[in-house]
Amino acid sequence: MPGKTHKGLAKRFKVTATGKVKHRNANRGHLMGKKSGNRKRRLRQDGVRTGFNAAYIVEALRPSN
């Protein structure tokens, strides 16, 4: 029986064609008034995971574990 994709990770991360792991940044839900414009602008960009974290995520997203 083939393995299953980890659905919680599939909703939060995306693996690009080159193998990078992209994610949305936290701290954007509320209380935005006290954050500077530069900080809010940086938080709009997608983050990228690297190293062991990225390898673990890619393996968990692969349907045939």
N, CA, C and O atoms as a Tripos MOL2 file, in Angstrom:
@<TRIPOS>MOLECULE
protein
  260   259    65     0     0
PROTEIN
NO_CHARGES

@<TRIPOS>ATOM
      1 N           0.8470   -1.1850    0.0000 N.3       1 MET1
      2 CA          0.0000    0.0000    0.0000 C.3       1 MET1
      3 C           0.8880    1.2430    0.0000 C.2       1 MET1
      4 O           1.8040    1.3470    0.8160 O.2       1 MET1
      5 N           0.6300    2.1730   -0.8960 N.am      2 PRO2
      6 CA          1.4690    3.3730   -0.9490 C.3       2 PRO2
      7 C           1.2570    4.2650    0.2650 C.2       2 PRO2
      8 O           0.2080    4.2310    0.9090 O.2       2 PRO2
      9 N           2.2820    5.0680    0.5640 N.am      3 GLY3
     10 CA          2.1770    6.0100    1.6660 C.3       3 GLY3
     11 C           1.2190    7.1370    1.3370 C.2       3 GLY3
     12 O           0.7430    7.2620    0.2080 O.2       3 GLY3
     13 N           0.9490    7.9460    2.3310 N.am      4 LYS4
     14 CA          0.0130    9.0560    2.1430 C.3       4 LYS4
     15 C           0.7420   10.3860    2.2660 C.2       4 LYS4
     16 O           1.7240   10.5110    2.9970 O.2       4 LYS4
     17 N           0.2410   11.3740    1.5350 N.am      5 THR5
     18 CA          0.7440   12.7340    1.6620 C.3       5 THR5
     19 C           0.2790   13.3090    2.9930 C.2       5 THR5
     20 O          -0.8670   13.0990    3.3920 O.2       5 THR5
     21 N           1.1540   14.0280    3.6820 N.am      6 HIS6
     22 CA          0.7880   14.6800    4.9420 C.3       6 HIS6
     23 C          -0.0440   15.9140    4.5980 C.2       6 HIS6
     24 O           0.4980   16.9230    4.1480 O.2       6 HIS6
     25 N          -1.3580   15.8340    4.8080 N.am      7 LYS7
     26 CA         -2.2720   16.8850    4.3520 C.3       7 LYS7
     27 C          -2.0630   18.2080    5.0850 C.2       7 LYS7
     28 O          -2.2640   19.2710    4.4990 O.2       7 LYS7
     29 N          -1.6610   18.1590    6.3580 N.am      8 GLY8
     30 CA         -1.4050   19.3980    7.0850 C.3       8 GLY8
     31 C          -0.2530   20.1730    6.4700 C.2       8 GLY8
     32 O          -0.3090   21.3980    6.3630 O.2       8 GLY8
     33 N           0.7980   19.4580    6.0630 N.am      9 LEU9
     34 CA          1.9270   20.1170    5.4110 C.3       9 LEU9
     35 C           1.5650   20.5520    4.0030 C.2       9 LEU9
     36 O           2.0290   21.5940    3.5420 O.2       9 LEU9
     37 N           0.7480   19.7760    3.3160 N.am     10 ALA10
     38 CA          0.3760   20.1030    1.9370 C.3      10 ALA10
     39 C          -0.3940   21.4210    1.8760 C.2      10 ALA10
     40 O          -0.3250   22.1310    0.8730 O.2      10 ALA10
     41 N          -1.1210   21.7500    2.9350 N.am     11 LYS11
     42 CA         -1.8830   22.9970    2.9580 C.3      11 LYS11
     43 C          -0.9930   24.2010    3.2610 C.2      11 LYS11
     44 O          -1.3630   25.3340    2.9530 O.2      11 LYS11
     45 N           0.1730   23.9700    3.8590 N.am     12 ARG12
     46 CA          1.0110   25.0680    4.3300 C.3      12 ARG12
     47 C           2.2600   25.3140    3.4880 C.2      12 ARG12
     48 O           2.8130   26.4140    3.5020 O.2      12 ARG12
     49 N           2.7040   24.2940    2.7550 N.am     13 PHE13
     50 CA          3.9580   24.3990    2.0210 C.3      13 PHE13
     51 C           3.7570   24.0200    0.5700 C.2      13 PHE13
     52 O           2.8550   23.2560    0.2270 O.2      13 PHE13
     53 N           4.6260   24.5780   -0.2910 N.am     14 LYS14
     54 CA          4.6220   24.2180   -1.7080 C.3      14 LYS14
     55 C           6.0660   24.0020   -2.1340 C.2      14 LYS14
     56 O           6.9390   24.8130   -1.8270 O.2      14 LYS14
     57 N           6.3150   22.9040   -2.8450 N.am     15 VAL15
     58 CA          7.6500   22.6220   -3.3560 C.3      15 VAL15
     59 C           7.7210   23.1400   -4.7830 C.2      15 VAL15
     60 O           6.8960   22.7740   -5.6210 O.2      15 VAL15
     61 N           8.7060   23.9930   -5.0640 N.am     16 THR16
     62 CA          8.8470   24.5680   -6.3970 C.3      16 THR16
     63 C           9.5000   23.5530   -7.3330 C.2      16 THR16
     64 O           9.9300   22.4830   -6.9020 O.2      16 THR16
     65 N           9.5690   23.9010   -8.6080 N.am     17 ALA17
     66 CA         10.1610   23.0070   -9.6030 C.3      17 ALA17
     67 C          11.6420   22.7700   -9.3310 C.2      17 ALA17
     68 O          12.1740   21.7170   -9.6810 O.2      17 ALA17
     69 N          12.3130   23.7390   -8.7110 N.am     18 THR18
     70 CA         13.7370   23.5790   -8.4080 C.3      18 THR18
     71 C          13.9700   22.9330   -7.0510 C.2      18 THR18
     72 O          15.1200   22.7500   -6.6510 O.2      18 THR18
     73 N          12.8990   22.5810   -6.3270 N.am     19 GLY19
     74 CA         13.0300   21.8730   -5.0630 C.3      19 GLY19
     75 C          13.0060   22.7460   -3.8280 C.2      19 GLY19
     76 O          13.1630   22.2340   -2.7190 O.2      19 GLY19
     77 N          12.8130   24.0530   -3.9800 N.am     20 LYS20
     78 CA         12.7070   24.9260   -2.8150 C.3      20 LYS20
     79 C          11.3460   24.7260   -2.1610 C.2      20 LYS20
     80 O          10.3730   24.3810   -2.8310 O.2      20 LYS20
     81 N          11.2810   24.9440   -0.8500 N.am     21 VAL21
     82 CA         10.0340   24.7990   -0.1010 C.3      21 VAL21
     83 C           9.5630   26.1910    0.2950 C.2      21 VAL21
     84 O          10.2260   26.8780    1.0720 O.2      21 VAL21
     85 N           8.4060   26.6100   -0.2440 N.am     22 LYS22
     86 CA          7.8630   27.9410    0.0190 C.3      22 LYS22
     87 C           6.7440   27.8520    1.0530 C.2      22 LYS22
     88 O           6.0500   26.8390    1.1490 O.2      22 LYS22
     89 N           6.5790   28.9290    1.8270 N.am     23 HIS23
     90 CA          5.5170   28.9840    2.8240 C.3      23 HIS23
     91 C           5.1080   30.4340    3.0390 C.2      23 HIS23
     92 O           5.8650   31.3520    2.7230 O.2      23 HIS23
     93 N           3.9190   30.6370    3.5750 N.am     24 ARG24
     94 CA          3.4540   31.9700    3.9430 C.3      24 ARG24
     95 C           4.0380   32.3180    5.3030 C.2      24 ARG24
     96 O           4.2480   31.4370    6.1360 O.2      24 ARG24
     97 N           4.3000   33.5970    5.5280 N.am     25 ASN25
     98 CA          4.8630   34.0370    6.8000 C.3      25 ASN25
     99 C           3.7740   34.2130    7.8520 C.2      25 ASN25
    100 O           2.6250   34.5230    7.5370 O.2      25 ASN25
    101 N           4.1600   34.0100    9.1020 N.am     26 ALA26
    102 CA          3.2560   34.1890   10.2310 C.3      26 ALA26
    103 C           3.2060   35.6680   10.6220 C.2      26 ALA26
    104 O           3.8520   36.5040    9.9890 O.2      26 ALA26
    105 N           2.4450   35.9830   11.6560 N.am     27 ASN27
    106 CA          2.3470   37.3350   12.2310 C.3      27 ASN27
    107 C           1.6620   38.3280   11.3040 C.2      27 ASN27
    108 O           2.0420   39.4980   11.2660 O.2      27 ASN27
    109 N           0.6570   37.8790   10.5580 N.am     28 ARG28
    110 CA         -0.0600   38.7760    9.6640 C.3      28 ARG28
    111 C          -1.5550   38.7840    9.9450 C.2      28 ARG28
    112 O          -2.3090   39.4460    9.2320 O.2      28 ARG28
    113 N          -1.9990   38.0640   10.9680 N.am     29 GLY29
    114 CA         -3.4250   37.9100   11.1930 C.3      29 GLY29
    115 C          -4.1000   39.1470   11.7670 C.2      29 GLY29
    116 O          -5.1660   39.5490   11.3010 O.2      29 GLY29
    117 N          -3.4880   39.7460   12.7690 N.am     30 HIS30
    118 CA         -4.0860   40.9160   13.4190 C.3      30 HIS30
    119 C          -2.9770   41.6780   14.1170 C.2      30 HIS30
    120 O          -1.8130   41.2860   14.0470 O.2      30 HIS30
    121 N          -3.3310   42.7720   14.7930 N.am     31 LEU31
    122 CA         -2.3650   43.6560   15.4500 C.3      31 LEU31
    123 C          -1.3440   44.1970   14.4510 C.2      31 LEU31
    124 O          -0.1520   44.2720   14.7490 O.2      31 LEU31
    125 N          -1.8200   44.5710   13.2670 N.am     32 MET32
    126 CA         -0.9130   45.0340   12.2190 C.3      32 MET32
    127 C          -0.5470   46.5110   12.3790 C.2      32 MET32
    128 O           0.4260   46.9740   11.7850 O.2      32 MET32
    129 N          -1.3200   47.2530   13.1760 N.am     33 GLY33
    130 CA         -1.0750   48.6840   13.3030 C.3      33 GLY33
    131 C           0.2650   49.0200   13.9240 C.2      33 GLY33
    132 O           0.8660   50.0370   13.5790 O.2      33 GLY33
    133 N           0.7460   48.1840   14.8330 N.am     34 LYS34
    134 CA          2.0100   48.4750   15.5130 C.3      34 LYS34
    135 C           3.2240   48.0370   14.7110 C.2      34 LYS34
    136 O           4.3530   48.3490   15.0890 O.2      34 LYS34
    137 N           3.0180   47.3210   13.6120 N.am     35 LYS35
    138 CA          4.1400   46.8510   12.8040 C.3      35 LYS35
    139 C           4.4860   47.8940   11.7410 C.2      35 LYS35
    140 O           3.6010   48.5200   11.1580 O.2      35 LYS35
    141 N           5.7640   48.0660   11.5040 N.am     36 SER36
    142 CA          6.2040   49.0780   10.5450 C.3      36 SER36
    143 C           5.8450   48.6540    9.1220 C.2      36 SER36
    144 O           5.5950   47.4790    8.8520 O.2      36 SER36
    145 N           5.8250   49.6210    8.2340 N.am     37 GLY37
    146 CA          5.5300   49.3280    6.8360 C.3      37 GLY37
    147 C           6.5450   48.3800    6.2270 C.2      37 GLY37
    148 O           6.1900   47.4910    5.4540 O.2      37 GLY37
    149 N           7.8150   48.5730    6.5800 N.am     38 ASN38
    150 CA          8.8550   47.6810    6.0610 C.3      38 ASN38
    151 C           8.6220   46.2500    6.5190 C.2      38 ASN38
    152 O           8.7780   45.3100    5.7390 O.2      38 ASN38
    153 N           8.2500   46.0840    7.7820 N.am     39 ARG39
    154 CA          8.0200   44.7410    8.3140 C.3      39 ARG39
    155 C           6.8320   44.0870    7.6290 C.2      39 ARG39
    156 O           6.8910   42.9120    7.2660 O.2      39 ARG39
    157 N           5.7490   44.8470    7.4490 N.am     40 LYS40
    158 CA          4.5620   44.2950    6.7890 C.3      40 LYS40
    159 C           4.8680   43.9230    5.3470 C.2      40 LYS40
    160 O           4.3680   42.9170    4.8420 O.2      40 LYS40
    161 N           5.6800   44.7240    4.6900 N.am     41 ARG41
    162 CA          6.0570   44.4340    3.3050 C.3      41 ARG41
    163 C           6.8660   43.1430    3.2400 C.2      41 ARG41
    164 O           6.6390   42.3140    2.3600 O.2      41 ARG41
    165 N           7.8060   42.9680    4.1630 N.am     42 ARG42
    166 CA          8.6050   41.7360    4.1970 C.3      42 ARG42
    167 C           7.7300   40.5190    4.4740 C.2      42 ARG42
    168 O           7.9600   39.4480    3.9140 O.2      42 ARG42
    169 N           6.7260   40.6800    5.3370 N.am     43 LEU43
    170 CA          5.8600   39.5520    5.6800 C.3      43 LEU43
    171 C           4.9660   39.1320    4.5200 C.2      43 LEU43
    172 O           4.4670   38.0070    4.5020 O.2      43 LEU43
    173 N           4.7560   40.0240    3.5470 N.am     44 ARG44
    174 CA          3.9430   39.6650    2.3770 C.3      44 ARG44
    175 C           4.6640   38.6850    1.4610 C.2      44 ARG44
    176 O           4.0270   37.9340    0.7230 O.2      44 ARG44
    177 N           5.9910   38.6940    1.5100 N.am     45 GLN45
    178 CA          6.7660   37.7990    0.6500 C.3      45 GLN45
    179 C           6.7000   36.3770    1.1950 C.2      45 GLN45
    180 O           6.6030   36.1740    2.4060 O.2      45 GLN45
    181 N           6.7530   35.3990    0.3010 N.am     46 ASP46
    182 CA          6.7950   34.0110    0.7390 C.3      46 ASP46
    183 C           8.1560   33.7010    1.3460 C.2      46 ASP46
    184 O           9.1840   34.1710    0.8580 O.2      46 ASP46
    185 N           8.1560   32.9070    2.4120 N.am     47 GLY47
    186 CA          9.4030   32.4590    3.0080 C.3      47 GLY47
    187 C           9.8720   31.1860    2.3290 C.2      47 GLY47
    188 O           9.1010   30.5130    1.6450 O.2      47 GLY47
    189 N          11.1480   30.8610    2.5240 N.am     48 VAL48
    190 CA         11.7280   29.6600    1.9280 C.3      48 VAL48
    191 C          12.4050   28.8600    3.0280 C.2      48 VAL48
    192 O          13.1870   29.4070    3.8050 O.2      48 VAL48
    193 N          12.1060   27.5620    3.0970 N.am     49 ARG49
    194 CA         12.7380   26.6740    4.0660 C.3      49 ARG49
    195 C          13.9610   26.0310    3.4270 C.2      49 ARG49
    196 O          13.9640   25.7490    2.2290 O.2      49 ARG49
    197 N          14.9950   25.8000    4.2220 N.am     50 THR50
    198 CA         16.2100   25.1870    3.7050 C.3      50 THR50
    199 C          16.6950   24.1110    4.6650 C.2      50 THR50
    200 O          16.1930   23.9940    5.7820 O.2      50 THR50
    201 N          17.6590   23.3370    4.2320 N.am     51 GLY51
    202 CA         18.3230   22.3620    5.0850 C.3      51 GLY51
    203 C          17.4370   21.1930    5.4600 C.2      51 GLY51
    204 O          16.5990   20.7440    4.6780 O.2      51 GLY51
    205 N          17.6430   20.7050    6.6870 N.am     52 PHE52
    206 CA         16.9290   19.5170    7.1470 C.3      52 PHE52
    207 C          15.4260   19.7380    7.1510 C.2      52 PHE52
    208 O          14.6660   18.8390    6.7930 O.2      52 PHE52
    209 N          14.9850   20.9440    7.5590 N.am     53 ASN53
    210 CA         13.5540   21.2530    7.5610 C.3      53 ASN53
    211 C          12.9450   21.0260    6.1950 C.2      53 ASN53
    212 O          11.8940   20.3960    6.0800 O.2      53 ASN53
    213 N          13.5920   21.5330    5.1560 N.am     54 ALA54
    214 CA         13.0700   21.4020    3.7980 C.3      54 ALA54
    215 C          13.0550   19.9430    3.3690 C.2      54 ALA54
    216 O          12.0920   19.4930    2.7480 O.2      54 ALA54
    217 N          14.1050   19.2010    3.6910 N.am     55 ALA55
    218 CA         14.1690   17.7900    3.3030 C.3      55 ALA55
    219 C          13.0480   17.0000    3.9680 C.2      55 ALA55
    220 O          12.4350   16.1410    3.3340 O.2      55 ALA55
    221 N          12.7750   17.2840    5.2410 N.am     56 TYR56
    222 CA         11.6970   16.5990    5.9520 C.3      56 TYR56
    223 C          10.3490   16.9040    5.3080 C.2      56 TYR56
    224 O           9.5280   16.0030    5.1320 O.2      56 TYR56
    225 N          10.1160   18.1580    4.9570 N.am     57 ILE57
    226 CA          8.8400   18.5650    4.3600 C.3      57 ILE57
    227 C           8.6560   17.9100    3.0040 C.2      57 ILE57
    228 O           7.5770   17.3990    2.7020 O.2      57 ILE57
    229 N           9.7020   17.9200    2.1820 N.am     58 VAL58
    230 CA          9.6110   17.3040    0.8530 C.3      58 VAL58
    231 C           9.2850   15.8240    0.9820 C.2      58 VAL58
    232 O           8.4600   15.3030    0.2310 O.2      58 VAL58
    233 N           9.9250   15.1430    1.9260 N.am     59 GLU59
    234 CA          9.6780   13.7070    2.1100 C.3      59 GLU59
    235 C           8.2480   13.4530    2.5860 C.2      59 GLU59
    236 O           7.6180   12.4860    2.1580 O.2      59 GLU59
    237 N           7.7310   14.3070    3.4630 N.am     60 ALA60
    238 CA          6.3740   14.1190    3.9790 C.3      60 ALA60
    239 C           5.3180   14.4330    2.9230 C.2      60 ALA60
    240 O           4.2060   13.9080    2.9850 O.2      60 ALA60
    241 N           5.6570   15.2870    1.9530 N.am     61 LEU61
    242 CA          4.7010   15.6290    0.9010 C.3      61 LEU61
    243 C           4.7000   14.6090   -0.2270 C.2      61 LEU61
    244 O           3.7650   14.5730   -1.0270 O.2      61 LEU61
    245 N           5.7360   13.7790   -0.3010 N.am     62 ARG62
    246 CA          5.8100   12.7610   -1.3460 C.3      62 ARG62
    247 C           4.7690   11.6840   -1.0530 C.2      62 ARG62
    248 O           4.7780   11.1210    0.0420 O.2      62 ARG62
    249 N           3.8710   11.3750   -1.9950 N.am     63 PRO63
    250 CA          2.7880   10.4390   -1.6960 C.3      63 PRO63
    251 C           3.2470    9.0170   -1.4460 C.2      63 PRO63
    252 O           2.5660    8.2910   -0.7210 O.2      63 PRO63
    253 N           4.3590    8.5810   -2.0030 N.am     64 SER64
    254 CA          4.7880    7.1960   -1.7910 C.3      64 SER64
    255 C           5.9690    7.1660   -0.8420 C.2      64 SER64
    256 O           7.1130    6.9910   -1.2600 O.2      64 SER64
    257 N           5.6770    7.3400    0.4640 N.am     65 ASN65
    258 CA          6.7400    7.3500    1.4780 C.3      65 ASN65
    259 C           7.3420    5.9770    1.6160 C.2      65 ASN65
    260 O           8.2520    5.7800    2.4210 O.2      65 ASN65
@<TRIPOS>BOND
     1     1     2 1
     2     2     3 1
     3     3     4 2
     4     3     5 am
     5     5     6 1
     6     6     7 1
     7     7     8 2
     8     7     9 am
     9     9    10 1
    10    10    11 1
    11    11    12 2
    12    11    13 am
    13    13    14 1
    14    14    15 1
    15    15    16 2
    16    15    17 am
    17    17    18 1
    18    18    19 1
    19    19    20 2
    20    19    21 am
    21    21    22 1
    22    22    23 1
    23    23    24 2
    24    23    25 am
    25    25    26 1
    26    26    27 1
    27    27    28 2
    28    27    29 am
    29    29    30 1
    30    30    31 1
    31    31    32 2
    32    31    33 am
    33    33    34 1
    34    34    35 1
    35    35    36 2
    36    35    37 am
    37    37    38 1
    38    38    39 1
    39    39    40 2
    40    39    41 am
    41    41    42 1
    42    42    43 1
    43    43    44 2
    44    43    45 am
    45    45    46 1
    46    46    47 1
    47    47    48 2
    48    47    49 am
    49    49    50 1
    50    50    51 1
    51    51    52 2
    52    51    53 am
    53    53    54 1
    54    54    55 1
    55    55    56 2
    56    55    57 am
    57    57    58 1
    58    58    59 1
    59    59    60 2
    60    59    61 am
    61    61    62 1
    62    62    63 1
    63    63    64 2
    64    63    65 am
    65    65    66 1
    66    66    67 1
    67    67    68 2
    68    67    69 am
    69    69    70 1
    70    70    71 1
    71    71    72 2
    72    71    73 am
    73    73    74 1
    74    74    75 1
    75    75    76 2
    76    75    77 am
    77    77    78 1
    78    78    79 1
    79    79    80 2
    80    79    81 am
    81    81    82 1
    82    82    83 1
    83    83    84 2
    84    83    85 am
    85    85    86 1
    86    86    87 1
    87    87    88 2
    88    87    89 am
    89    89    90 1
    90    90    91 1
    91    91    92 2
    92    91    93 am
    93    93    94 1
    94    94    95 1
    95    95    96 2
    96    95    97 am
    97    97    98 1
    98    98    99 1
    99    99   100 2
   100    99   101 am
   101   101   102 1
   102   102   103 1
   103   103   104 2
   104   103   105 am
   105   105   106 1
   106   106   107 1
   107   107   108 2
   108   107   109 am
   109   109   110 1
   110   110   111 1
   111   111   112 2
   112   111   113 am
   113   113   114 1
   114   114   115 1
   115   115   116 2
   116   115   117 am
   117   117   118 1
   118   118   119 1
   119   119   120 2
   120   119   121 am
   121   121   122 1
   122   122   123 1
   123   123   124 2
   124   123   125 am
   125   125   126 1
   126   126   127 1
   127   127   128 2
   128   127   129 am
   129   129   130 1
   130   130   131 1
   131   131   132 2
   132   131   133 am
   133   133   134 1
   134   134   135 1
   135   135   136 2
   136   135   137 am
   137   137   138 1
   138   138   139 1
   139   139   140 2
   140   139   141 am
   141   141   142 1
   142   142   143 1
   143   143   144 2
   144   143   145 am
   145   145   146 1
   146   146   147 1
   147   147   148 2
   148   147   149 am
   149   149   150 1
   150   150   151 1
   151   151   152 2
   152   151   153 am
   153   153   154 1
   154   154   155 1
   155   155   156 2
   156   155   157 am
   157   157   158 1
   158   158   159 1
   159   159   160 2
   160   159   161 am
   161   161   162 1
   162   162   163 1
   163   163   164 2
   164   163   165 am
   165   165   166 1
   166   166   167 1
   167   167   168 2
   168   167   169 am
   169   169   170 1
   170   170   171 1
   171   171   172 2
   172   171   173 am
   173   173   174 1
   174   174   175 1
   175   175   176 2
   176   175   177 am
   177   177   178 1
   178   178   179 1
   179   179   180 2
   180   179   181 am
   181   181   182 1
   182   182   183 1
   183   183   184 2
   184   183   185 am
   185   185   186 1
   186   186   187 1
   187   187   188 2
   188   187   189 am
   189   189   190 1
   190   190   191 1
   191   191   192 2
   192   191   193 am
   193   193   194 1
   194   194   195 1
   195   195   196 2
   196   195   197 am
   197   197   198 1
   198   198   199 1
   199   199   200 2
   200   199   201 am
   201   201   202 1
   202   202   203 1
   203   203   204 2
   204   203   205 am
   205   205   206 1
   206   206   207 1
   207   207   208 2
   208   207   209 am
   209   209   210 1
   210   210   211 1
   211   211   212 2
   212   211   213 am
   213   213   214 1
   214   214   215 1
   215   215   216 2
   216   215   217 am
   217   217   218 1
   218   218   219 1
   219   219   220 2
   220   219   221 am
   221   221   222 1
   222   222   223 1
   223   223   224 2
   224   223   225 am
   225   225   226 1
   226   226   227 1
   227   227   228 2
   228   227   229 am
   229   229   230 1
   230   230   231 1
   231   231   232 2
   232   231   233 am
   233   233   234 1
   234   234   235 1
   235   235   236 2
   236   235   237 am
   237   237   238 1
   238   238   239 1
   239   239   240 2
   240   239   241 am
   241   241   242 1
   242   242   243 1
   243   243   244 2
   244   243   245 am
   245   245   246 1
   246   246   247 1
   247   247   248 2
   248   247   249 am
   249   249   250 1
   250   250   251 1
   251   251   252 2
   252   251   253 am
   253   253   254 1
   254   254   255 1
   255   255   256 2
   256   255   257 am
   257   257   258 1
   258   258   259 1
   259   259   260 2
@<TRIPOS>SUBSTRUCTURE
     1 MET1         2 RESIDUE 1 A MET
     2 PRO2         6 RESIDUE 1 A PRO
     3 GLY3        10 RESIDUE 1 A GLY
     4 LYS4        14 RESIDUE 1 A LYS
     5 THR5        18 RESIDUE 1 A THR
     6 HIS6        22 RESIDUE 1 A HIS
     7 LYS7        26 RESIDUE 1 A LYS
     8 GLY8        30 RESIDUE 1 A GLY
     9 LEU9        34 RESIDUE 1 A LEU
    10 ALA10       38 RESIDUE 1 A ALA
    11 LYS11       42 RESIDUE 1 A LYS
    12 ARG12       46 RESIDUE 1 A ARG
    13 PHE13       50 RESIDUE 1 A PHE
    14 LYS14       54 RESIDUE 1 A LYS
    15 VAL15       58 RESIDUE 1 A VAL
    16 THR16       62 RESIDUE 1 A THR
    17 ALA17       66 RESIDUE 1 A ALA
    18 THR18       70 RESIDUE 1 A THR
    19 GLY19       74 RESIDUE 1 A GLY
    20 LYS20       78 RESIDUE 1 A LYS
    21 VAL21       82 RESIDUE 1 A VAL
    22 LYS22       86 RESIDUE 1 A LYS
    23 HIS23       90 RESIDUE 1 A HIS
    24 ARG24       94 RESIDUE 1 A ARG
    25 ASN25       98 RESIDUE 1 A ASN
    26 ALA26      102 RESIDUE 1 A ALA
    27 ASN27      106 RESIDUE 1 A ASN
    28 ARG28      110 RESIDUE 1 A ARG
    29 GLY29      114 RESIDUE 1 A GLY
    30 HIS30      118 RESIDUE 1 A HIS
    31 LEU31      122 RESIDUE 1 A LEU
    32 MET32      126 RESIDUE 1 A MET
    33 GLY33      130 RESIDUE 1 A GLY
    34 LYS34      134 RESIDUE 1 A LYS
    35 LYS35      138 RESIDUE 1 A LYS
    36 SER36      142 RESIDUE 1 A SER
    37 GLY37      146 RESIDUE 1 A GLY
    38 ASN38      150 RESIDUE 1 A ASN
    39 ARG39      154 RESIDUE 1 A ARG
    40 LYS40      158 RESIDUE 1 A LYS
    41 ARG41      162 RESIDUE 1 A ARG
    42 ARG42      166 RESIDUE 1 A ARG
    43 LEU43      170 RESIDUE 1 A LEU
    44 ARG44      174 RESIDUE 1 A ARG
    45 GLN45      178 RESIDUE 1 A GLN
    46 ASP46      182 RESIDUE 1 A ASP
    47 GLY47      186 RESIDUE 1 A GLY
    48 VAL48      190 RESIDUE 1 A VAL
    49 ARG49      194 RESIDUE 1 A ARG
    50 THR50      198 RESIDUE 1 A THR
    51 GLY51      202 RESIDUE 1 A GLY
    52 PHE52      206 RESIDUE 1 A PHE
    53 ASN53      210 RESIDUE 1 A ASN
    54 ALA54      214 RESIDUE 1 A ALA
    55 ALA55      218 RESIDUE 1 A ALA
    56 TYR56      222 RESIDUE 1 A TYR
    57 ILE57      226 RESIDUE 1 A ILE
    58 VAL58      230 RESIDUE 1 A VAL
    59 GLU59      234 RESIDUE 1 A GLU
    60 ALA60      238 RESIDUE 1 A ALA
    61 LEU61      242 RESIDUE 1 A LEU
    62 ARG62      246 RESIDUE 1 A ARG
    63 PRO63      250 RESIDUE 1 A PRO
    64 SER64      254 RESIDUE 1 A SER
    65 ASN65      258 RESIDUE 1 A ASN
